[in-house]
Amino acid sequence: MDNITVNHADSYNRIIIKNINNYSIKIDNNTMIITRNESDQNINYITYDELIRTNLKNSKIISVLIDDQLIPNITKYNKLIIYIYRTFLLKDTIINNTLLNISQHEINDKGFTYYNDLGLSIQGTEAKKSLREIINQITKNNQRIEIKIKLKSNKELIFRS
């Protein structure tokens, strides 16, 4: 998959997406939905097991599609977790399915951060465990994810559930 660049810092308040011909655009209920065209069949996706065996230390997210919708401007795993929690899941679903240390009490030490809007304290974690949580929550919610990751070595991986 080609890199997708979404730039909100443009002085003209524009969103810029490179290689747009690889995507279809749909406007639905005043929302733009950008979907990758299926014509790109030569992509080498890695399996979940390969992904989990990979050293993800100092890696970053290049792009994320959830149910074929582009999630812009998220390069950190923990930020993607919070985005998924806020956008797609109910509090009970999060608690019942999580792989992370989560509390319904306000905790702001020992690596926990309290998210008032979620009513949850979530302990930060390393990239691999965060990615496992992302895939776990997406799968349990019957959604699909495609995530492109750049490793510290600059190698790029793509996982699709």
LOVO-819436 format. One line per 10 residues: number of its first residue (from 1); their letters; for each residue x, y, z of C-alpha. Coordinates in Angstrom, 1 decimal. Layout:
BEGIN
NUM = A = X Y Z  ...
END
This chain:
BEGIN
1 = MDNITVNHAD = 0.0 0.0 0.0  1.2 3.5 -0.8  1.9 5.9 2.0  -1.0 8.1 2.9  -0.2 11.6 4.0  -2.9 13.7 5.7  -1.7 17.2 6.5  -3.8 19.4 8.6  -1.1 22.0 9.1  -1.5 23.3 5.6
11 = SYNRIIIKNI = -1.9 27.1 5.5  -4.9 26.7 3.3  -6.6 24.2 5.7  -6.4 21.4 3.1  -6.1 17.7 3.5  -3.5 16.3 1.1  -3.5 12.6 0.2  -0.8 11.3 -2.1  -1.5 8.6 -4.6  -5.3 9.2 -4.4
21 = NNYSIKIDNN = -5.9 7.1 -7.5  -5.4 4.1 -5.3  -8.5 5.0 -3.3  -12.1 5.6 -3.9  -13.9 8.5 -2.2  -17.5 8.5 -1.1  -19.5 11.2 0.7  -22.1 9.8 3.0  -24.1 11.9 5.5  -21.7 14.8 5.3
31 = TMIITRNESD = -18.7 12.5 5.9  -15.9 11.7 3.5  -15.0 8.0 3.4  -11.8 7.0 1.7  -11.4 3.3 0.8  -8.3 1.6 -0.7  -9.0 0.0 -4.0  -8.8 -3.7 -4.1  -6.8 -3.6 -7.3  -3.6 -3.6 -5.2
41 = QNINYITYDE = -3.3 -7.4 -4.9  0.5 -7.6 -4.8  0.8 -6.6 -1.2  2.6 -9.0 1.1  0.6 -9.0 4.3  2.1 -10.6 7.4  0.2 -13.0 9.6  -0.8 -12.3 13.2  1.8 -14.7 14.5  4.6 -13.1 12.3
51 = LIRTNLKNSK = 3.5 -9.7 13.6  3.6 -10.8 17.3  7.1 -12.3 16.8  8.4 -9.1 15.3  10.4 -6.7 17.4  8.2 -3.6 17.5  10.4 -1.5 19.8  10.8 2.0 18.3  8.4 1.2 15.5  5.6 3.6 14.4
61 = IISVLIDDQL = 2.3 3.4 12.7  2.3 4.7 9.1  -1.4 4.2 8.3  -4.5 2.6 9.7  -7.7 1.5 8.1  -10.5 0.3 10.2  -13.4 -1.2 8.2  -11.7 0.4 5.2  -11.9 3.9 6.7  -8.7 5.8 7.0
71 = IPNITKYNKL = -7.8 6.8 10.6  -5.6 9.9 10.1  -2.7 11.2 12.1  -2.1 8.4 14.5  1.5 7.1 14.7  1.6 5.7 18.3  0.0 2.4 19.4  -1.4 3.8 22.7  -3.1 6.7 20.9  -4.7 4.2 18.5
81 = IIYIYRTFLL = -6.0 2.2 21.5  -7.7 5.3 23.0  -9.1 6.3 19.6  -10.6 2.8 19.2  -12.0 2.9 22.7  -13.6 6.3 22.2  -14.9 5.7 18.7  -16.0 2.1 18.5  -16.5 0.5 21.9  -18.7 0.7 24.9
91 = KDTIINNTLL = -17.1 0.7 28.4  -18.3 -2.8 29.2  -17.0 -4.1 25.9  -13.6 -2.6 26.7  -13.5 -4.1 30.2  -14.7 -7.5 29.2  -12.3 -7.9 26.3  -9.2 -6.1 27.3  -5.7 -7.6 27.5  -4.4 -4.5 29.3
101 = NISQHEINDK = -4.5 -3.4 33.0  -7.6 -1.2 33.2  -9.5 0.1 36.2  -12.8 1.9 36.6  -11.2 3.9 39.4  -9.2 7.1 38.9  -5.5 6.1 39.0  -2.7 8.5 37.8  0.4 6.7 39.0  2.3 3.4 38.3
111 = GFTYYNDLGL = 2.0 4.1 34.6  -1.8 4.6 34.6  -3.6 7.5 32.9  -7.2 8.3 33.8  -9.5 9.1 30.8  -12.4 11.0 32.2  -14.5 10.6 29.1  -14.1 6.8 29.2  -14.3 6.6 33.0  -11.3 4.3 32.9
121 = SIQGTEAKKS = -7.7 4.3 34.0  -5.4 2.6 31.5  -1.9 1.5 32.2  0.5 2.3 29.4  2.3 -0.6 27.8  4.9 -1.4 25.2  4.2 -1.6 21.4  3.7 -5.3 21.1  1.2 -5.6 23.9  -0.6 -2.4 22.6
131 = LREIINQITK = -0.8 -3.9 19.1  -2.2 -7.1 20.5  -4.9 -5.1 22.4  -5.8 -3.1 19.2  -6.2 -6.3 17.1  -8.1 -8.0 20.0  -10.6 -5.3 20.4  -11.2 -4.8 16.7  -11.7 -8.6 16.2  -14.0 -8.9 19.2
141 = NNQRIEIKIK = -16.0 -6.0 17.8  -16.3 -7.8 14.4  -14.4 -5.1 12.6  -11.4 -5.3 10.3  -8.1 -3.5 10.5  -5.3 -2.9 8.1  -2.2 -1.4 9.8  1.1 -0.4 8.1  4.0 -0.2 10.5  7.6 1.1 10.0
151 = LKSNKELIFR = 10.1 -0.7 12.1  13.2 0.8 13.6  15.2 -0.8 10.7  12.9 1.2 8.2  11.3 -2.1 7.1  7.6 -1.7 6.5  5.0 -4.4 7.5  1.3 -4.6 6.7  -1.1 -6.6 8.8  -4.7 -7.1 7.8
161 = S = -7.3 -8.9 9.9
END
